[in-house]
Amino acid sequence: MTIPLAKLLISAMAVFTLFSASFATSEMPFMVVHKKATLNRLKSGAERVLVSFDIYNQGSATAYDVTLTDKTWIKKTFELVNGNKSRTWERLDAGGILSHSFELEAKVKGPFYGAPALVTFRIPTKAVLQEAYSNPILPLNILADIPPTDLLALVMFDFFKGLFLFFLLSHY
């Protein structure tokens, strides 16, 4: 009884393996889009945001007409200083990487939560444009009041904290 059941399971696994292998070898691009935003406070008190993208084609085929669009940054809150918020490339080969960046200046103080950017691309075997989304950025605290950091005060605090713990533990 167990031998026919084992043969059935082995046959089912073989069919599943062959079936899944046919999908694994299909020629398609697979886009991974990484979005990063970095704050930079200027001496004038203004704050700039450097937004950078890395687009990776982890698939086994070339993607054509690759377009990056980031509509997160509205004009009321941010002013474009350098670059463009969208960009188009003719192609991205399998295993290839594309990079893009732009710089903004913040106009409004407060927390900001950025949405993912959109990447569209074309595959020769499909008529419909394919879409990929980037990761959302971590929340940015734009023009936040940052308390001054005094290095000497931090070192002295750590020293006295350690001294206190030393005396506290040495009495036991």
PEPE-V429081 format. One record per residue. N is the residue number from 1. RES is the residue in one small letter. SS is DSSP state (h for helix, s for strand, l for the rest). PHI is phi as a letter, one per 40 degrees, with the letter a starting at -180 (* if undefined). OMEGA is omega as a letter, one per 20 degrees, with the letter a starting at -180 (999 if undefined). Layout:
n-><N;N>
res-><RES;RES>
ss-><SS;SS>
phi-><PHI;PHI>
omega-><OMEGA;OMEGA>
//
This chain:
n-><1;2;3;4;5;6;7;8;9;10;11;12;13;14;15;16;17;18;19;20;21;22;23;24;25;26;27;28;29;30;31;32;33;34;35;36;37;38;39;40;41;42;43;44;45;46;47;48;49;50;51;52;53;54;55;56;57;58;59;60;61;62;63;64;65;66;67;68;69;70;71;72;73;74;75;76;77;78;79;80;81;82;83;84;85;86;87;88;89;90;91;92;93;94;95;96;97;98;99;100;101;102;103;104;105;106;107;108;109;110;111;112;113;114;115;116;117;118;119;120;121;122;123;124;125;126;127;128;129;130;131;132;133;134;135;136;137;138;139;140;141;142;143;144;145;146;147;148;149;150;151;152;153;154;155;156;157;158;159;160;161;162;163;164;165;166;167;168;169;170;171;172>
res-><m;t;i;p;l;a;k;l;l;i;s;a;m;a;v;f;t;l;f;s;a;s;f;a;t;s;e;m;p;f;m;v;v;h;k;k;a;t;l;n;r;l;k;s;g;a;e;r;v;l;v;s;f;d;i;y;n;q;g;s;a;t;a;y;d;v;t;l;t;d;k;t;w;i;k;k;t;f;e;l;v;n;g;n;k;s;r;t;w;e;r;l;d;a;g;g;i;l;s;h;s;f;e;l;e;a;k;v;k;g;p;f;y;g;a;p;a;l;v;t;f;r;i;p;t;k;a;v;l;q;e;a;y;s;n;p;i;l;p;l;n;i;l;a;d;i;p;p;t;d;l;l;a;l;v;m;f;d;f;f;k;g;l;f;l;f;f;l;l;s;h;y>
ss-><l;h;h;h;h;h;h;h;h;h;h;h;h;h;h;h;h;h;h;h;h;h;h;h;l;l;l;l;l;l;s;s;s;s;s;s;s;s;s;s;s;l;l;l;l;l;s;s;s;s;s;s;s;s;s;s;s;l;l;l;l;l;s;s;s;s;s;s;s;l;l;l;l;l;l;l;l;s;s;s;s;s;l;l;l;s;s;s;s;s;s;s;l;l;l;l;s;s;s;s;s;s;s;s;s;s;l;l;l;s;s;s;l;l;l;l;l;s;s;s;s;s;l;l;l;l;l;l;l;s;s;s;s;l;l;l;l;l;l;s;s;s;l;l;l;l;l;l;l;l;h;h;h;h;h;h;h;h;h;h;h;h;h;h;h;h;h;h;h;h;l;l>
phi-><*;c;c;c;c;c;c;c;c;c;c;c;c;c;c;c;c;c;c;c;c;c;c;c;c;c;c;a;c;b;c;b;b;b;b;b;b;b;c;b;c;c;c;c;g;c;b;b;b;c;b;b;b;b;b;b;b;c;c;b;b;c;b;b;f;c;b;b;b;b;c;c;c;c;c;c;b;b;b;c;b;b;g;b;c;b;a;b;b;c;a;b;c;d;g;c;b;b;b;a;a;a;b;b;b;c;b;b;c;h;c;b;b;c;c;c;c;b;b;b;a;b;b;d;c;b;c;c;c;c;b;b;b;c;c;c;c;c;d;b;b;c;f;c;c;c;c;c;b;c;c;c;c;c;c;c;c;c;c;c;c;c;c;c;c;c;c;c;c;c;c;b>
omega-><a;a;r;r;r;r;r;r;r;r;r;r;r;r;r;r;r;a;a;r;r;r;a;a;a;a;r;r;r;a;r;a;a;a;a;r;a;r;r;r;r;r;a;a;r;r;r;r;r;a;a;a;r;a;a;r;a;a;a;r;r;r;a;r;a;a;r;r;r;a;a;a;a;a;a;a;a;r;r;a;a;r;r;r;r;a;r;r;a;a;r;a;r;a;a;a;r;r;r;r;r;a;a;r;a;r;a;r;r;r;r;r;a;r;r;r;a;r;r;r;a;r;a;a;a;a;a;r;r;a;r;a;r;r;r;r;r;a;r;r;a;r;a;r;a;r;r;r;r;a;a;r;r;r;r;r;r;r;a;r;r;r;r;r;r;a;r;a;a;r;r;999>
//
